[in-house]
Amino acid sequence: MLRKLPFGIITKVCGCKTSARGSSLFINGAKATETFTYVTPYIDFSERIQQRDVIQEQLARRKSDVNLSKIENLWTVYEDLKNRKAELEKKKAEISKEIGKLVKTDPDGDATKKFKLQISLVKDNIRKLKVPLWSAEEAAIVEILKLPNTLHSLTPEKDKVLYTHLNPPSNKKDHLKIGKDRNLLHFKKNENYYLKGDAAVFELGAKFYFSGLLKKRDFIQHSNPDFVKSLIVEGCGGDHTSPDATFILHHNEDSKVSVDNRLHLTGGGSLCSYLAYFAKNILYPKVFPLKCFSMGRQYIPSPSDEDSLFHVSQSSVVQVFGATKTADDLDKMLEELIDIMKVAYGQFGYHFRLSIVAADKLQMWESLRLAVEMFSTSLNDYVEVANVSMSGDFISKRLQFTYVEDKQSKFPHVISGTILNVPKFLGCVLEQDHDFSLPDVFKVENWALN
């Protein structure tokens, strides 16, 4: 099976003229006349800053370079300007009310003229305040959107192993050499590789096997888009301007390009592809807990120049997505997914372990990440072949994913993860002590579409 990225349309966007702004997710003021506002993120900084010490401590645990004092100062300036505008609006309303009374009794009197002069001055002050208020609002909220998620209580200081199955392999095999010698793999580079023979059957069989397990647990299969807009990438906590974070579509014309409004190739097996569907979506409470999965591609720019199945830019994956009404329900879904992965990976006779990842290794949107790790003898280290991440209501608030209960809009708690990454899984399997053989559950006779 061919694995080749379409580099004719994907680039690091180095040669085109761009107009930088800072956020594709938050748009206000005059810029709203230039760019359509799809989503307005829910900003809860006033609530979060009540626990300033907790935020500061968690930033330290994450080893984050976010400057909380800077954000507070920007927010204070914005709040001050907003309060001043509110006072002027209130004064304008009071004067308008007085003018309304006087117009009926003494339309040309001195008092009426005085109030008209006052309201004219107030309106002028409101107009002059508008631009600095917009600037202060943008400066504050763009920085607030960089503030990472609140850590889950189970997230440790150092990686914590929860479960271990069997013992790690003891040989010194290299999966690329084995793949080539056994005619299973034709590897050109991280962006272009082929799975052949039993390796191609391994890919499809693994996907059908995992999808069958999920369907038995009442997960619903989705078909997601391969492309998403910049605001979805940023809404999910990614850097929509970085070519190292996502593949960005190249603009073929020599014209002005907005860096905040482009398409990104993420693949249908990604968190972004789910949020492209659920963003600005209102669900009924009865649909929760929401349990979904997709089989598809996942596109991530290679983090390394080293050729390896562990660093490929395109992967066949099984991605899960769940949403619940409460944090407690989300914890229960995590336990269910842990059980699924124990059963799934325990069937094959390979060593693996389940670990909770340390705070300083988390993405900014993650509150907790559980990793399925297998030992690579070529790297002499563990490789994360699958994962499940909890994000709570962090992403829901950014992308207005809501449900209505008791006539109130509420934000679901989200869990997601790649529970099967075929290239990484195959690479570790090829390096096991025994010779590679296709697991029985992956064989063609056991494939099922239903």
N, C-alpha and C positions, 0 to 999 in steps of 0.2 A: 504494500500500500504506500502510495506516494505521500510524502510529507514535505511540501514545498510552499513557502510563503510567497504571495504575489507582490514582489518588491517593486513592480512597475507603478503601483499606486500607493505604496506605503513608504514614508520617508521620515527623516527627523525634522523635516520642515525647516531647512536651513536657508533655502534660496529665495523664499518669498517674503514680500513686505507684510509685516504684521502690525496690528494695533494692540498693544498690551494694556491690560486693565487691572487684573488681579483676581477676579472671581467670575466664574461663569454661572455660579449658583445664586449669587446675590446681585440684584440689579435695582438701582434706585434713581430718583431724581431725573435729571436731564438725560441720563443714559437710557432711561426707559423709553425715550422717543427714538433711540437708535437701535435698540435690541428688544425683541419680544420677551416678556417675562413669562416663562413657563411655570415656574415654581417659586414660591416665597418661603424660604426656610423659617422654621419656628426657632426663635432665639430665646434660650432660657438662661442667659448669663446671669441675670439678676437673682435667679433661684440658686444657680450653682455656686456663685461667689459667696453665698452665705456660709459655705464650708471652704473658705479660702485655704486653711491649713491643710485640709485633705487634698485639695487640688495641687498645692505646692509639693506635698509629699509624694503624690503619684507622678507628678512631672519628674521628680528626682529619680523615682524608681524606673521610669521609662528612659531615663537619661535624655530627656527632651530638651531642645534648645528654645522652647516657647518661653517668652518673657511675660509672666503673668502681671507684673507691675505695669508694664507698658500697656497691656490690654486694659487694665483697670483705669489707667489715666485717660486712655482714648474713650473708654466708656463713660467716664465722669464728664468729660467735655461734651460728648454727645447728649448725655442726659440733661446737662445744664442748658444746652441750646434748645433741646426739645421742651424742657419745662418753661423756658422763656417764651417760646413760640406759643405754648399752651396758654400762658398768662395773657399774652397779647390777643389770642383768639377769644379768650373769655372776656377781656376788656372790650373787644370789638363787638361782641354779642350784646354786652350791657349797654354800650353807647347806641347801638342800632335800636335796642328796645326803647331807650329814652327818645330817640329821634322819631320813632314810630308814634309815640304818644304826642309829642309836640307838633308834628306835622298836621295832626287833626285839629289842634286848637290854635296854634300860632306858627304857621309854616314859615313866615318871614321874620320872626322875632330874633332878637340877639342870642337868646339861649339856643335856638335851633341852629343858627349859624356857628355858634361856638362848638356844639356837638359835632356838626358836620366837619369842621376843621380838625377836631380831635380824631374822628374816625379816619379821616384822610391820612393823618400822621401815623396812626396805628397800622393802617394798611400798608403804608410805605415801609414801616419798620418790619412788618411781617415779610414783605417782599425782599427786603435787604437781608433778612435772616435766613431765607430759604436756601441759598447757595452754600453758605458755611455749614448749615445744618446737614445738607446732603453730603457734603465733604466729610464732616465729622462722623456721620452715620456709616458711610462707606469705609472709612479708615478703621472704625471700631469693629464693625461686623466682619470685614474681611479677615482681621486678626483673630476674632472670636472663632471663626470657622476653622482656624488652624489648631484650636484647642482640642487635644485628644479626648477620647471617650473615658468615662470613669471605669477604673479597673474593677473586675469581679473579685469578690472576697477570696476566691480560690486561686487567683493568679499569684504565683510564688515569686520570690526574689531570684531563685535559680531554677533551671529546669527540674521538674519533679516527675519521676517515673511512677506511673500508677499500676502498670501491669506488664509482665514480661511472659512471652510464649517461646518455649524451647531456648536453645543456645545459639549464639551467633556463629556463622561459618568460620572455619579456621584456615582456609586456603588463601591463595594470593591471585585469584582469577581476575581477569579484566573483561567486562561484558562486551566491549567493542571487538576485542580479539575473538572471543567465543562466537559472537554474532556473525563475524566475517568468516571464520573457519567452518561454521556449520551452515553457512548460506542462509542465515536468518535475518541478516541486517546489512543493508548497503548504506553506509553513513558517509555523506559528503561534508556536511558542516551542520552546526546547530540549527540552521534554518532550512535544511534540506536533507531528508533521510528517508529510507524506505524500509518497511517491515516486509519480510518475505516468508513464504512457507508457513511453518507452525507458529512463527511470531505474529503473522497477520491473523491467523486463527485465534491465537492467544488474545489479541486485542479485542476482537469481536466477542469471543467467548466470555472474557472478563466483564465486558459491558453488559451482556445479556444476563450473566450470573448475578451481578450486583443489582441490576434493575429488577430481577425476579425477587431478590430478598426484600427490596424496598416496597415493591407492590404488595408483598405478603404483609407488610407492616402498614398498609393503607396510605402509602405515599403516592401522589398523583403525578403522572409523567407530563412534563411541559416541553414545548418546542419554542425555544427562545431566539431572539435576533442575534446575529453575529456582530452587528454594529450598534454603537450607542453614541449619544451626543456628549459633548464636554461636560454639561451640567450634571449628567448622571455619574460620570467618572468622579467629579469633585464631590457630588452628593454622597457617594460611597466612600469618601475619604481618600481618594487618589489624587495625584497631581496631574491635572489635565493638560498642563503645558510641557511636561517632561517626556521626551522620546524614550527614556529608559523605563517609564512606567507603563505605557501603552503604545500600540502601533497607531500612529496618527495618519489619516489620509492626506496625501499630498494635494495641494491646490495647483492645478496645471496651468492656470493663467497667471500672468505677471500683473496681479492686481492686489488690492489691499485685502488682507485676510485677518479676520478676527480670531485671535487665539482662544477666545472664549466660546466659539461657536463652530466646532469642527466635529467630524465623525472619527470614531476610534474603533479599531478592530479588536474586540475582546473575546469573541466567540460565544456561542450559545451555552457553553458550560462554564459560565462565570457569574459572580455575584452581580456585576453591573447589568448583565442581560436580564436578570430577574427584576431588578429595580427599574429598568426601562419600562417594564410592564406595570409594576405596582406604584410607581411614583404618581403622586397626585390622584391616588385611587382611594375611594371610600368603600370599605367592606362592611357587610353585615356581621354582627357579633357571633351569629350562629356558625360561621365558617371556621371559627377557631376551635382547636389548633389547626393551623394551615400547614400541610405537609406536602412538599413538592420535590421533584427531582427531574433532571434533564441529562440526556446523553448527547455529547457533542464535542466540539473543539474548544480549546482554551488557548488563547494567544497572549504570550507575555514575552517582551524583549529579553533575549538571553542575558543573564547577569555575568556571564563568563565567556572568555575567548577559548576556553578549553573545550574540545570536542567531547561530548558525552551525552548519553540519554538523560542524564540528570540536569542538563542545562538547555534542552531543546526549546525552541520558541513556539512550537506548536505541539499540543498534546491532546490525545483522546482522553476524555474524562467522564466521570459521573459526578454531577454536582447536585447537592441537596440545598433546599431552602425551606425554612420553617418560620412561622410567626405565631405568637401567642398573645393573650391579653395581659398576662402578668409575668413578672420576673420569675416567680416560683414555678409557673407552668413551663417557662423556658428551661429552667434547671431540669425539669422532668424530661423534656425533649432531649436535652444533652445526654441524660442517662440512657435514654432509648437508643440514641445514635452510638454511644459507647458500646452498648450491648450488641448492636448490629455489626459494628466493626470487629468486635471480638469474635463473633460467630463467623463472619465473612473471611477474615484473614487467618482464623484458626483452622480452616478446612484444608489448607494446602500443605502443611508440614514444613513451613518456613518459619524461621525466627523473626519475631517482630516485638515491638513494645509500644505501649501507649504512654505519652508524656504530656504534662501540662507545661506550656512554654513560658519562660521567664518574661517578666514585664518589659524588660528593655529590648526584647526581640519582637514585640507585637507591633502590628500596623496601628496607625493612630485611631482607626475606627473599631479596633478589636478591644473587648474588655477581657476576653479569655480565649486562648486557642489550645485545643487538644490536638496533638500530632500523633499519627501512626508512623513509626520509624522502623526501617529495616537497615541491616548492616551491609555496607559496601566494602568488599575486600580490596577493591582497587583504590578507594579513597582512604581505607582504614578508619572509617567514621560512619556515623549513622546518617541516613538520608530520609527526609520527610516525604513519604510516598502518598500520604493522605492527611487530611486535617478537617477539623470542625471549629468554627469560630463563633463566639457569641458577641453580639453588638448591642443588645438591649434595644432601647428606643432611640439610640443615637442617630442611625441612618433614617429611621422613620420621620424624625423631626426635621431633618435636613431636606427630605424629599416629599414631605407632606403625604406620607402613607398613613392613612387613618381608618378608624372605625367609629361608629356613633353608638353610644350607649347612654341611656337616661338623658337623652337630648344633648349630650356633650360629645365633642370630638376628642378622641383619645388616640394614642400612638401605640401600635403593636410593638412587641419585643421580637427581635429578629435573630435567627441562628442560621448559619450557612456553612458550606464547606465542600471541598473536593474529596469525596470519600474513595475515589479511585483515580489515580493518575497513571495511565498505562505505561508511558515510557520509563518513568521512575520505578514503577513496580517491576516491569520486565527487566530493567537493568540489574536490580537487586536479585531477582530470581535467577538470572543467568550466572550470577556469581556465587550461588549456593555450592555446598560441598559436592553434592551429587550432580550427575549430568542432567542437562535440561530435558524435561519431558512435559508435554502438554497435560495440565491437570484434567482429570476426567470430566469435571463439571464445566470445562471450557470447550469440550469437543462438540463438533457440529451437531451431533444427534441430540445434544442437550440444549441447543439454542431454542429460545422461545420469544416470540414477539408479543405475546399477550401477558 
